[in-house]
Amino acid sequence: FITEAPEVFWRPGFSYINQKVNYEVESKIKNTYALAEEKFNLGKFNEALKLVDQALNLDQTLASLHYLKGQILFRLKQYDLAHHHLKLAIDHDGWHSRAGGK
């Protein structure tokens, strides 16, 4: 079992935001993600997790959100949940071949 997370080995993008999401919601997701990533980089993992969860409530299909949530949970030593969200990130990624997805 992996006990250290690589800094960045694969990072999904925002190119596949759910088509049913309007511009206002899309903007909110991106802004919330940016703030969550900032908190993550500052080591404020619990704050980052709350922000990611807010964004996931708006669109649960975004690979980038699941990826960041997996990274946060890994840093919080919640390995099983981290694995689950990292797998969801792969499954929702539009470029399955780069991440070994379906």
C-alpha positions in Angstrom: 0.0 0.0 0.0 1.3 3.5 -0.9 2.2 5.6 2.2 3.6 8.6 0.4 1.8 10.6 -2.2 3.7 11.9 -5.2 3.6 15.7 -5.6 1.7 15.5 -8.9 1.7 12.4 -11.1 -1.5 13.1 -13.1 -3.9 16.0 -12.9 -7.3 16.0 -14.6 -8.6 19.3 -16.0 -11.9 21.1 -16.2 -12.6 20.3 -19.8 -15.4 18.0 -19.0 -17.7 20.1 -16.7 -21.2 18.6 -16.9 -23.0 20.1 -19.9 -26.1 20.7 -17.8 -24.2 23.1 -15.5 -24.8 26.7 -16.4 -22.1 29.4 -16.6 -22.8 30.8 -13.1 -22.5 27.3 -11.5 -19.4 26.5 -13.6 -17.8 29.7 -12.4 -18.6 28.9 -8.8 -17.1 25.5 -9.1 -13.9 26.8 -10.6 -13.5 29.6 -8.0 -14.2 27.1 -5.2 -11.7 24.7 -6.6 -9.1 27.4 -6.9 -9.6 28.4 -3.2 -9.5 24.7 -2.1 -6.3 24.2 -4.0 -4.8 27.3 -2.3 -5.8 25.9 1.1 -4.3 22.5 0.2 -1.0 24.1 -0.8 -1.0 26.0 2.6 -1.5 22.7 4.4 -5.0 23.6 5.5 -6.4 20.2 4.6 -9.7 20.4 6.5 -10.6 23.7 5.0 -9.7 22.5 1.6 -11.8 19.4 2.1 -14.9 21.5 3.0 -14.5 23.6 -0.2 -14.0 20.5 -2.4 -17.2 19.0 -0.9 -19.1 22.3 -1.7 -18.0 22.1 -5.3 -18.8 18.4 -5.6 -22.3 19.2 -4.4 -22.6 21.2 -7.6 -21.1 18.6 -10.0 -20.1 15.2 -8.9 -18.7 14.2 -12.3 -15.5 16.4 -12.2 -12.4 14.4 -12.2 -10.3 17.3 -10.9 -12.5 17.7 -7.8 -12.2 14.0 -7.0 -8.5 14.1 -7.6 -8.0 17.0 -5.2 -10.3 15.4 -2.6 -8.2 12.2 -2.9 -5.0 14.1 -2.4 -6.5 15.9 0.7 -7.8 12.7 2.2 -4.4 11.1 1.6 -2.7 13.9 3.6 -5.3 13.4 6.3 -4.3 9.7 6.4 -7.8 8.6 5.3 -6.3 6.2 2.8 -9.4 4.2 1.9 -11.4 7.3 1.1 -8.5 8.8 -0.7 -8.2 5.7 -2.9 -12.0 5.8 -3.6 -11.8 9.4 -4.8 -8.6 9.0 -6.8 -10.3 6.1 -8.6 -13.4 8.3 -9.2 -11.0 10.9 -10.7 -9.7 8.3 -13.1 -13.2 7.0 -14.0 -14.5 10.6 -14.6 -11.4 11.7 -16.5 -12.1 12.3 -20.2 -8.6 11.1 -21.1 -8.9 7.5 -19.7 -5.8 6.3 -21.5 -3.4 8.7 -19.7 -4.6 7.6 -16.3 -5.4 3.9 -16.8 -9.1 4.4 -16.5 -12.0 2.4 -18.1 
